[in-house]
Amino acid sequence: MKKIYQIIVVLVCSLCFTFTMYAQGQPESLRDRLARKQQQENPQQDNGPKVPQLSVRAEMMNETQTQDLTNATWIREVYRFLDLTKGKNAALFYPVQPIGNQMNFYMMIFKLMGNGSLVAYDWNNGTDLFVDKLKVNFGDVLERLEIPFQKNGAVYTYDEFSIPSNEALGYYIKEAWYFDQSNSVLGVKTVAICPVLFRQQYIDGIDFGASMDQGLREPQFWIPYENIRPYAARMPIMASDKNNVMNKTIDDYFRMRLYEGDIYKTTNMENKLLNQMYATPEALKEAQDRIEGELHEFDKELWVLNDSINAIQSGNGKSKNTGTKKNKAPKAGKAPKGSSAVTYSARDRR
């Protein structure tokens, strides 16, 4: 009887040991990860403005809104500088100091990086490369901006009033103008953004503040726009002085291209800026206007008059409004002498 009892005890202990090892080998559940994250959160940072939190539904919606350029047959990449002291761009600058949970775009970026929700990449002399070796360490950002902080594990504690959101007076952005022939779609995709700080100047103890003229321009880091878009889509902004209702989001602002910015570079094999290619301000301005015209004219050149519309034009001496953009195109160029007047639609050109 004693022997049987010993065997039962050994079996029970073996089962308990096996169950413990199995449980330890299981991947951490979502509930466990959320609980661990809540334990790691610093209660001192909960007193500041809250950045948008993402639900599973928001993450899924972000994936459906991704503009895929793999099927594009034409792409033109341009870089712009957005001056937040001018025109519509001020929507990204205000409020300079948080009002409740309302904050400007730079503060949202900074706080998302601080809690580990957003990864940034080195400025890399203006070349946007999203590779692991160029990932930015948030502690290095705090040190460069001279913001005192403490680090406990992966959690950073810092004074939120030290975030230089008032000095974020500009952004570099990269756009990709593309044509997807499979869907006959012309689109503009915001590829990356880079905050630009104009640091406050102190001369002989006098604070001259941060300004476009006197401040030292410091590009910070590149951020793939698709990484920040789900948060931008949940951050309301006021896009007009004439309508104070916050009926737009930061994502609307970029997606609808409500900003104004001068082109300072286009992707080229020599990787040169426009001011390196055009020496005088007049030549630079002329080149910027020409590139803007090429981008907008490309849309018109996609759609040409088909044979039936040409027949109507030749019979009546004028064109008729045929409705939507896909059925009606801008005026086609004149056919060379000796050639037929037949033109081809976008579908025929595929």
C-alpha positions as CSV (number, residue, x, y, z in Angstrom):
1,M,0.0,0.0,0.0
2,K,2.8,2.3,0.9
3,K,4.4,1.6,-2.5
4,I,1.3,2.5,-4.4
5,Y,1.0,5.8,-2.4
6,Q,4.6,6.7,-3.4
7,I,3.8,6.0,-7.0
8,I,0.7,8.3,-6.9
9,V,2.8,11.1,-5.3
10,V,5.4,10.8,-8.0
11,L,2.8,10.9,-10.8
12,V,1.1,14.0,-9.3
13,C,4.4,15.8,-8.9
14,S,5.4,15.0,-12.5
15,L,2.1,16.3,-13.8
16,C,2.4,19.5,-11.9
17,F,6.0,20.0,-13.2
18,T,4.9,19.3,-16.8
19,F,2.0,21.7,-16.6
20,T,4.2,24.5,-15.1
21,M,6.8,24.1,-17.9
22,Y,4.0,24.1,-20.5
23,A,2.5,27.2,-19.2
24,Q,5.9,29.0,-19.1
25,G,6.5,28.0,-22.7
26,Q,3.2,29.6,-24.0
27,P,3.4,33.0,-25.7
28,E,2.2,35.9,-23.6
29,S,-1.5,36.6,-24.1
30,L,-2.9,40.0,-25.1
31,R,-4.4,40.5,-21.6
32,D,-1.0,39.8,-20.0
33,R,0.8,42.2,-22.3
34,L,-1.7,45.0,-21.5
35,A,-1.3,44.3,-17.8
36,R,2.5,44.4,-18.0
37,K,2.3,47.7,-20.0
38,Q,0.1,49.3,-17.4
39,Q,2.5,48.3,-14.7
40,Q,5.4,49.9,-16.6
41,E,3.6,53.2,-17.4
42,N,4.9,56.1,-15.3
43,P,2.1,57.7,-13.3
44,Q,3.8,61.1,-13.5
45,Q,3.2,61.2,-17.3
46,D,-0.5,60.5,-16.9
47,N,-1.0,64.1,-15.7
48,G,-0.2,65.5,-19.2
49,P,-2.2,65.5,-22.4
50,K,-3.1,62.1,-23.7
51,V,-2.1,61.0,-27.1
52,P,-4.7,59.0,-29.1
53,Q,-4.9,55.3,-28.3
54,L,-5.4,52.8,-31.1
55,S,-8.0,50.1,-31.1
56,V,-7.8,46.9,-33.2
57,R,-10.4,48.4,-35.5
58,A,-8.3,51.5,-36.1
59,E,-5.2,49.4,-36.9
60,M,-7.2,47.3,-39.4
61,M,-8.6,50.5,-41.0
62,N,-5.0,51.9,-41.3
63,E,-4.0,48.8,-43.3
64,T,-6.9,49.2,-45.7
65,Q,-5.9,52.9,-46.4
66,T,-2.4,52.1,-47.4
67,Q,-1.5,53.3,-50.9
68,D,0.4,50.5,-52.6
69,L,2.9,51.8,-55.1
70,T,4.2,48.3,-56.3
71,N,1.9,48.4,-59.4
72,A,2.6,52.1,-60.2
73,T,4.0,52.6,-63.8
74,W,5.0,56.2,-63.1
75,I,6.3,57.8,-59.9
76,R,7.6,61.3,-59.3
77,E,9.0,61.9,-55.8
78,V,9.2,65.5,-54.5
79,Y,10.3,67.0,-51.2
80,R,8.7,70.1,-49.7
81,F,9.3,72.4,-46.8
82,L,6.2,73.5,-44.8
83,D,6.7,76.9,-43.1
84,L,4.2,76.8,-40.2
85,T,4.3,80.6,-39.8
86,K,2.6,81.0,-43.1
87,G,-1.0,80.4,-44.3
88,K,-2.7,77.1,-43.9
89,N,0.3,75.4,-42.3
90,A,-0.4,76.9,-39.0
91,A,-2.9,74.1,-38.3
92,L,0.1,71.9,-37.4
93,F,1.5,74.5,-35.0
94,Y,-1.4,75.4,-32.7
95,P,-2.0,75.0,-29.9
96,V,1.6,75.6,-28.9
97,Q,0.9,74.6,-25.4
98,P,-1.6,71.7,-24.8
99,I,-5.2,72.6,-24.0
100,G,-6.7,69.6,-22.4
101,N,-5.9,66.7,-24.7
102,Q,-5.4,69.1,-27.7
103,M,-1.8,69.4,-28.7
104,N,0.2,70.4,-31.8
105,F,1.6,67.8,-34.2
106,Y,5.2,67.9,-32.9
107,M,4.1,67.2,-29.3
108,M,2.0,64.3,-30.4
109,I,5.0,62.9,-32.3
110,F,7.3,63.4,-29.3
111,K,4.9,61.7,-26.8
112,L,4.3,58.8,-29.1
113,M,8.1,58.3,-29.4
114,G,8.4,58.6,-25.6
115,N,6.0,55.8,-24.9
116,G,7.4,53.5,-27.6
117,S,4.5,53.7,-30.0
118,L,6.4,55.4,-32.8
119,V,9.8,54.7,-34.3
120,A,11.8,57.4,-36.0
121,Y,14.8,57.3,-38.3
122,D,17.9,59.4,-38.5
123,W,17.9,62.6,-40.6
124,N,20.8,61.1,-42.6
125,N,21.6,64.3,-44.4
126,G,18.1,64.5,-45.8
127,T,18.0,61.0,-47.2
128,D,15.0,59.0,-45.9
129,L,16.1,55.4,-45.3
130,F,14.0,53.3,-43.0
131,V,16.5,50.6,-41.9
132,D,17.3,49.3,-38.5
133,K,20.7,50.8,-38.2
134,L,19.2,54.3,-38.6
135,K,16.6,53.9,-35.9
136,V,16.6,56.8,-33.5
137,N,17.0,56.2,-29.7
138,F,14.6,58.4,-27.8
139,G,17.2,58.9,-25.0
140,D,19.5,60.4,-27.6
141,V,16.8,62.8,-28.7
142,L,16.2,63.9,-25.1
143,E,20.0,64.5,-24.6
144,R,20.3,66.5,-27.9
145,L,17.4,68.7,-26.8
146,E,18.9,69.0,-23.3
147,I,15.7,67.7,-21.7
148,P,16.4,66.1,-18.3
149,F,15.1,62.6,-18.0
150,Q,15.3,59.3,-16.1
151,K,15.0,55.9,-17.6
152,N,13.5,52.9,-15.8
153,G,13.7,49.9,-18.0
154,A,12.2,50.9,-21.3
155,V,10.2,53.8,-19.7
156,Y,11.4,57.4,-20.0
157,T,10.4,60.0,-17.4
158,Y,10.8,63.7,-18.5
159,D,9.3,67.1,-18.0
160,E,6.6,67.5,-20.6
161,F,6.9,71.3,-20.3
162,S,10.4,71.0,-21.7
163,I,9.2,69.6,-25.1
164,P,10.1,72.4,-27.6
165,S,6.8,72.4,-29.4
166,N,7.0,76.2,-29.8
167,E,10.2,75.7,-31.8
168,A,8.8,73.3,-34.3
169,L,8.2,75.9,-37.0
170,G,8.6,73.7,-40.0
171,Y,8.4,70.2,-41.6
172,Y,10.1,68.5,-44.4
173,I,7.7,66.1,-46.2
174,K,8.2,63.7,-49.0
175,E,5.4,63.2,-51.6
176,A,5.1,60.4,-54.2
177,W,2.9,61.4,-57.2
178,Y,2.1,58.1,-59.0
179,F,-0.1,56.5,-61.7
180,D,-1.4,53.0,-61.2
181,Q,-2.2,51.7,-64.7
182,S,-4.0,48.6,-63.5
183,N,-6.7,50.8,-61.9
184,S,-6.2,54.0,-63.9
185,V,-5.7,55.9,-60.7
186,L,-3.5,59.0,-60.2
187,G,-2.7,59.6,-56.6
188,V,-0.4,61.5,-54.2
189,K,1.0,59.7,-51.3
190,T,2.7,61.3,-48.3
191,V,5.7,59.1,-47.7
192,A,7.6,60.6,-44.9
193,I,7.7,63.7,-42.6
194,C,10.6,65.3,-40.7
195,P,10.0,67.9,-37.9
196,V,12.3,70.9,-38.2
197,L,13.1,72.9,-35.0
198,F,14.3,76.5,-35.1
199,R,16.1,76.7,-31.8
200,Q,15.8,79.7,-29.5
201,Q,18.7,82.1,-29.7
202,Y,20.3,83.7,-26.6
203,I,22.7,86.5,-27.3
204,D,24.3,88.3,-24.3
205,G,21.7,86.8,-22.0
206,I,18.8,88.1,-24.1
207,D,16.2,85.6,-25.3
208,F,15.4,86.3,-29.0
209,G,12.9,83.5,-29.1
210,A,12.5,81.0,-31.9
211,S,11.9,82.5,-35.4
212,M,12.5,81.5,-39.0
213,D,15.0,84.3,-39.4
214,Q,17.1,84.1,-36.3
215,G,16.6,80.5,-35.2
216,L,19.1,77.7,-36.0
217,R,17.3,75.2,-38.3
218,E,17.7,71.7,-37.0
219,P,16.0,68.8,-38.8
220,Q,15.1,66.1,-36.3
221,F,14.3,62.7,-37.8
222,W,12.3,61.0,-40.5
223,I,9.1,59.2,-39.7
224,P,7.3,57.0,-42.2
225,Y,3.8,58.6,-42.5
226,E,2.0,55.3,-42.6
227,N,3.4,54.6,-39.0
228,I,1.9,57.8,-37.7
229,R,-1.3,57.9,-39.8
230,P,-3.5,55.9,-37.5
231,Y,-2.8,58.4,-34.7
232,A,-3.1,61.4,-37.0
233,A,-6.5,60.1,-38.0
234,R,-7.7,60.4,-34.4
235,M,-6.2,63.9,-33.7
236,P,-8.7,66.7,-34.6
237,I,-7.4,70.1,-35.8
238,M,-8.9,73.4,-36.8
239,A,-8.0,73.9,-40.4
240,S,-9.5,77.4,-41.0
241,D,-9.7,80.7,-39.2
242,K,-13.2,81.2,-40.7
243,N,-14.6,78.0,-39.3
244,N,-13.5,77.3,-35.7
245,V,-15.1,73.8,-35.6
246,M,-12.4,71.1,-35.4
247,N,-14.0,69.1,-38.2
248,K,-10.7,67.9,-39.7
249,T,-8.0,65.6,-38.5
250,I,-4.2,65.7,-39.1
251,D,-4.6,62.8,-41.5
252,D,-7.3,64.8,-43.5
253,Y,-4.8,67.6,-43.6
254,F,-2.1,65.5,-45.3
255,R,-4.4,63.3,-47.4
256,M,-6.4,66.3,-48.8
257,R,-3.1,68.2,-49.2
258,L,-4.4,71.3,-47.4
259,Y,-0.8,72.5,-46.7
260,E,1.4,74.8,-48.8
261,G,5.0,74.1,-49.3
262,D,7.8,75.0,-51.7
263,I,9.6,72.1,-53.5
264,Y,13.3,72.0,-52.4
265,K,14.3,68.7,-54.0
266,T,13.1,66.0,-56.4
267,T,14.5,62.5,-56.4
268,N,17.4,62.5,-58.8
269,M,20.4,60.3,-59.4
270,E,22.9,62.9,-58.2
271,N,20.8,63.4,-55.0
272,K,21.2,67.2,-55.4
273,L,18.9,69.9,-53.9
274,L,17.3,72.4,-56.3
275,N,19.4,75.2,-54.9
276,Q,22.5,73.2,-55.8
277,M,21.3,72.8,-59.4
278,Y,20.0,76.4,-59.8
279,A,22.3,79.1,-58.6
280,T,20.1,82.2,-58.6
281,P,16.8,82.8,-56.7
282,E,15.1,83.5,-60.0
283,A,16.2,80.3,-61.6
284,L,15.2,78.3,-58.5
285,K,11.8,79.8,-58.5
286,E,11.4,79.1,-62.2
287,A,12.4,75.5,-61.6
288,Q,9.9,75.1,-58.7
289,D,7.1,76.5,-60.8
290,R,8.0,74.2,-63.7
291,I,7.9,71.1,-61.5
292,E,4.6,72.1,-60.0
293,G,3.2,72.5,-63.5
294,E,4.5,69.2,-64.7
295,L,2.9,67.4,-61.7
296,H,-0.5,69.0,-62.4
297,E,-0.3,68.7,-66.2
298,F,0.4,64.9,-66.0
299,D,-3.1,64.4,-64.7
300,K,-4.6,66.1,-67.7
301,E,-2.4,64.1,-70.1
302,L,-3.8,60.8,-68.9
303,W,-7.2,61.4,-70.4
304,V,-7.5,62.2,-74.1
305,L,-10.5,62.5,-76.5
306,N,-11.6,59.3,-78.2
307,D,-12.8,59.0,-81.8
308,S,-16.5,59.6,-81.1
309,I,-15.9,62.9,-79.3
310,N,-13.5,63.9,-82.2
311,A,-16.3,63.2,-84.6
312,I,-18.7,65.4,-82.6
313,Q,-16.2,68.2,-82.4
314,S,-15.5,68.1,-86.2
315,G,-19.2,68.2,-86.9
316,N,-20.2,70.9,-84.5
317,G,-17.1,72.9,-84.2
318,K,-17.0,72.7,-80.4
319,S,-16.8,70.0,-77.7
320,K,-19.6,68.9,-75.5
321,N,-19.6,68.2,-71.8
322,T,-19.7,64.5,-71.4
323,G,-19.8,64.3,-67.6
324,T,-17.2,62.8,-65.3
325,K,-13.4,63.0,-65.7
326,K,-13.2,59.4,-66.9
327,N,-15.5,60.2,-69.8
328,K,-14.3,63.7,-70.6
329,A,-10.7,64.8,-70.9
330,P,-8.9,68.1,-71.4
331,K,-8.2,69.2,-74.9
332,A,-6.0,66.9,-76.8
333,G,-3.0,68.4,-78.7
334,K,-3.3,68.9,-82.5
335,A,-2.3,66.0,-84.6
336,P,0.8,66.6,-86.8
337,K,0.2,67.3,-90.5
338,G,-0.3,64.2,-92.6
339,S,-1.4,62.1,-89.6
340,S,-4.9,61.0,-88.8
341,A,-6.9,62.8,-86.1
342,V,-7.5,59.5,-84.2
343,T,-6.5,59.6,-80.5
344,Y,-6.5,56.9,-77.9
345,S,-8.2,56.6,-74.5
346,A,-6.3,55.5,-71.4
347,R,-7.7,52.0,-71.8
348,D,-6.4,51.8,-75.4
349,R,-2.9,52.9,-74.3
350,R,-2.5,50.0,-71.9
